[in-house]
Amino acid sequence: MYAHQAKYHGFYAYDLATLAWGPLLTGMPLVGMLGRSKKSKDGGCAALLGNYIYALKGGNTQEFWRYTTPSGPWLELETVPAFGRTMKEKRVKNGADVTATTDALYALKGNKTNELWRYRPAQYAFRDPLPGRAGAIGLQSDDGRTGVMSTLLLTGGMNLNYSLPAGRRLDLCVIDVAGRTVLARSDIAPCDRLILDLGRRPRGVYFIRLQTGNDTVERKVLLAK
C-alpha cells in the first residue's frame, strides 16, 4: 500500500505482510512539463493499475503522473484536458478522484464540475519496436534533440527518421490530449525521412504515433510557441 503526503510530498510504502512502513520514497516531482513548481494539494488522488500508480496532482493543476512500483521512477503523462463539454476551463481541484478498472482509469476532475474522464494506458503507452523486429524508427525535434525522453519540447517542427525493409509501409498520426486525430498520413515509405510541421497547431500536448506492421512507436510532445 502506498501513501502520499500531499503538499509535503512525502511518499511511503506500507508492507501488509510485516505491518510496517518502509523508508521514505521519492515523492511526486514538483516541476511538471510546463515548468511550474506545484505541490500536490486538494484534489490529489491516485489509483493502482497493473504495476503502476497513476496520480492526479490536484492543487488546481492538470498534471497527471505515473509511478512504477515498487521503487519508481515517476513519469509525467499527458495533462488532463482543461476544457470539458461545457467549454469552461477547469483544472483538477477539490473533489477530484480516480479509480481503475482492468484496462482503464476513470477520473473526476472535481472543482465544482461533474466532468468524468477516461484514460486508457494501453492506447497511450510509449511502446518502442522490440529488439530484432523489422523496422527502426527514430524521432528528432527541430532543434536536434532526439526522442529518447518521454516528452519532446517542440517549437513547431520535428524530423522523423526511419528505416524500413522493402515492401513495408509506415502510417503516421498526430493525436491531441482529447484523443482526437488531428493529422494522419499513410504509406509514407519508401522515403526515409519526413519533416512534420506542427506550426499551425495550437500549443499544448500531442502524441506522435508511427506504425509499421506490428511495430509501433509513440512519443508525447509539448508544442510551445
C-alpha positions as CSV (number, residue, x, y, z in Angstrom):
1,M,0.0,0.0,0.0
2,Y,1.3,3.4,-0.9
3,A,0.6,6.8,0.7
4,H,1.4,10.3,-0.5
5,Q,1.6,13.2,2.0
6,A,0.1,15.8,-0.3
7,K,1.7,19.2,0.0
8,Y,4.7,17.8,1.9
9,H,5.4,15.4,-0.9
10,G,6.4,12.6,1.4
11,F,5.8,9.2,-0.2
12,Y,5.8,5.9,1.7
13,A,5.1,2.2,1.1
14,Y,3.3,0.1,3.8
15,D,4.1,-3.6,3.9
16,L,0.9,-5.6,4.5
17,A,2.9,-8.7,5.4
18,T,5.1,-7.1,8.2
19,L,2.6,-4.3,9.1
20,A,5.3,-1.8,8.9
21,W,6.1,1.4,6.9
22,G,9.1,1.4,4.7
23,P,11.7,4.2,4.2
24,L,10.8,7.5,2.6
25,L,10.5,7.1,-1.2
26,T,10.8,9.7,-3.9
27,G,7.7,11.9,-3.9
28,M,5.9,13.2,-7.0
29,P,8.1,15.8,-8.8
30,L,7.3,19.4,-8.0
31,V,8.0,20.7,-11.5
32,G,5.9,19.5,-14.4
33,M,6.4,19.7,-18.2
34,L,5.1,23.3,-18.2
35,G,7.9,24.4,-15.9
36,R,5.9,25.5,-13.0
37,S,6.6,24.3,-9.5
38,K,3.4,22.9,-7.9
39,K,2.8,20.9,-4.8
40,S,0.1,18.2,-4.7
41,K,-2.8,19.6,-2.8
42,D,-6.6,19.5,-2.8
43,G,-7.8,17.1,-5.4
44,G,-4.7,15.0,-5.4
45,C,-5.5,11.3,-5.8
46,A,-4.2,8.1,-7.3
47,A,-5.2,4.5,-8.4
48,L,-3.2,1.4,-9.0
49,L,-3.4,-0.3,-12.4
50,G,-1.0,-3.2,-13.1
51,N,2.4,-2.3,-11.9
52,Y,1.8,1.4,-12.0
53,I,0.3,4.1,-9.7
54,Y,-1.5,6.8,-11.7
55,A,-1.9,10.1,-9.8
56,L,-3.5,13.4,-10.3
57,K,-1.5,16.2,-8.6
58,G,-4.6,18.4,-7.9
59,G,-3.9,21.8,-6.5
60,N,-5.6,23.5,-9.5
61,T,-3.3,21.8,-12.0
62,Q,-3.8,19.5,-14.9
63,E,-0.7,17.3,-14.1
64,F,-1.0,13.6,-14.4
65,W,1.8,11.3,-13.2
66,R,2.7,7.6,-13.3
67,Y,4.9,5.8,-10.7
68,T,6.4,2.4,-11.4
69,T,6.1,0.1,-8.4
70,P,7.9,-0.8,-6.2
71,S,10.7,1.8,-6.5
72,G,9.9,4.3,-9.3
73,P,10.6,6.4,-11.2
74,W,7.9,9.0,-11.7
75,L,6.9,9.8,-15.2
76,E,4.6,12.7,-16.2
77,L,1.9,11.7,-18.7
78,E,-0.3,13.9,-20.8
79,T,-2.2,16.5,-18.9
80,V,-5.9,16.2,-18.0
81,P,-7.8,18.4,-20.6
82,A,-8.7,21.8,-19.2
83,F,-11.9,22.1,-21.2
84,G,-14.9,19.7,-20.9
85,R,-18.2,19.7,-22.8
86,T,-19.2,22.9,-21.2
87,M,-16.1,24.6,-22.7
88,K,-15.3,26.2,-19.3
89,E,-11.7,25.9,-18.3
90,K,-11.5,23.8,-15.2
91,R,-8.4,22.2,-13.6
92,V,-8.2,19.4,-11.1
93,K,-9.0,20.6,-7.6
94,N,-11.0,19.6,-4.5
95,G,-13.5,16.8,-5.1
96,A,-11.3,15.0,-7.7
97,D,-10.9,11.3,-7.6
98,V,-9.6,8.5,-9.8
99,T,-10.3,4.8,-10.0
100,A,-9.1,1.9,-12.1
101,T,-10.7,-1.0,-13.9
102,T,-8.9,-3.8,-15.6
103,D,-7.7,-1.7,-18.6
104,A,-8.7,1.9,-18.0
105,L,-8.7,4.7,-15.5
106,Y,-11.7,6.9,-14.8
107,A,-11.2,10.3,-13.2
108,L,-13.4,13.0,-11.7
109,K,-11.9,16.5,-12.1
110,G,-13.7,18.0,-9.1
111,N,-13.5,21.8,-8.9
112,K,-17.3,22.2,-8.9
113,T,-17.7,20.2,-12.1
114,N,-19.3,16.9,-12.9
115,E,-16.6,16.1,-15.6
116,L,-15.7,12.4,-15.9
117,W,-12.7,11.5,-18.0
118,R,-11.4,8.1,-19.2
119,Y,-7.7,7.2,-19.7
120,R,-6.6,4.0,-21.4
121,P,-2.9,3.3,-20.7
122,A,-2.6,0.7,-23.4
123,Q,-3.7,3.3,-26.0
124,Y,-1.2,6.0,-24.9
125,A,1.7,3.9,-23.6
126,F,5.1,4.6,-25.1
127,R,6.0,1.5,-27.0
128,D,9.2,1.1,-29.0
129,P,9.8,-1.7,-31.5
130,L,11.1,-4.8,-29.8
131,P,14.7,-5.7,-30.4
132,G,15.2,-7.7,-33.5
133,R,11.9,-6.7,-35.1
134,A,11.8,-5.4,-38.6
135,G,11.7,-1.6,-38.8
136,A,13.6,1.1,-37.0
137,I,12.1,4.5,-36.2
138,G,13.8,7.5,-34.7
139,L,12.4,10.9,-33.7
140,Q,14.2,14.1,-33.5
141,S,13.0,17.6,-32.6
142,D,13.7,20.6,-34.8
143,D,16.5,21.7,-32.5
144,G,18.3,18.4,-32.9
145,R,17.3,16.7,-29.6
146,T,16.4,13.0,-30.0
147,G,13.3,11.3,-28.8
148,V,14.8,9.1,-26.1
149,M,12.9,11.0,-23.4
150,S,9.2,10.5,-22.7
151,T,8.4,14.1,-23.7
152,L,9.9,16.3,-26.5
153,L,9.6,20.0,-26.4
154,L,8.9,21.4,-29.8
155,T,8.6,24.9,-31.3
156,G,6.9,23.9,-34.5
157,G,8.6,21.0,-36.3
158,M,10.0,17.5,-35.9
159,N,12.2,15.4,-38.1
160,L,11.1,11.7,-38.4
161,N,13.9,9.3,-39.5
162,Y,13.2,5.7,-40.2
163,S,14.5,2.6,-41.9
164,L,12.1,0.0,-43.3
165,P,12.5,-3.3,-45.2
166,A,11.3,-3.4,-48.8
167,G,7.6,-3.6,-49.1
168,R,6.8,-2.2,-45.6
169,R,4.8,0.9,-45.3
170,L,4.7,3.5,-42.5
171,D,1.5,5.1,-41.0
172,L,1.6,8.3,-39.0
173,C,-0.9,10.1,-36.9
174,V,-0.9,13.0,-34.5
175,I,-3.3,12.8,-31.6
176,D,-4.3,15.6,-29.2
177,V,-5.0,15.2,-25.4
178,A,-8.7,14.6,-26.0
179,G,-7.9,11.6,-28.2
180,R,-8.8,13.2,-31.5
181,T,-6.6,12.6,-34.6
182,V,-5.6,16.0,-35.9
183,L,-3.2,14.7,-38.6
184,A,-2.9,11.4,-40.4
185,R,-0.6,10.2,-43.2
186,S,-0.3,6.7,-44.6
187,D,2.0,4.8,-46.9
188,I,4.9,7.1,-46.4
189,A,7.6,4.6,-47.5
190,P,9.9,4.3,-49.4
191,C,11.2,7.7,-48.1
192,D,13.5,7.5,-45.0
193,R,12.8,11.0,-43.6
194,L,9.8,13.1,-43.0
195,I,9.6,16.7,-41.7
196,L,6.4,17.0,-39.6
197,D,5.2,20.6,-39.4
198,L,3.1,21.4,-36.3
199,G,3.4,25.1,-36.5
200,R,-0.2,25.7,-37.3
201,R,-1.5,23.6,-34.4
202,P,-2.4,25.3,-31.0
203,R,0.2,25.0,-28.3
204,G,-0.2,22.0,-26.0
205,V,0.4,18.3,-25.6
206,Y,0.2,15.9,-28.6
207,F,1.1,12.3,-29.3
208,I,3.1,11.3,-32.4
209,R,2.4,7.7,-33.4
210,L,4.3,5.8,-36.1
211,Q,3.3,2.3,-37.0
212,T,4.7,-0.3,-39.4
213,G,3.3,-3.8,-39.3
214,N,3.1,-4.8,-35.7
215,D,5.7,-2.3,-34.6
216,T,4.6,1.0,-33.0
217,V,6.5,3.9,-31.5
218,E,4.7,6.7,-29.7
219,R,6.1,9.9,-28.2
220,K,4.4,12.7,-26.3
221,V,5.4,16.2,-27.4
222,L,4.8,19.5,-25.9
223,L,4.3,22.1,-28.6
224,A,5.4,25.5,-27.3
225,K,5.3,28.6,-29.4
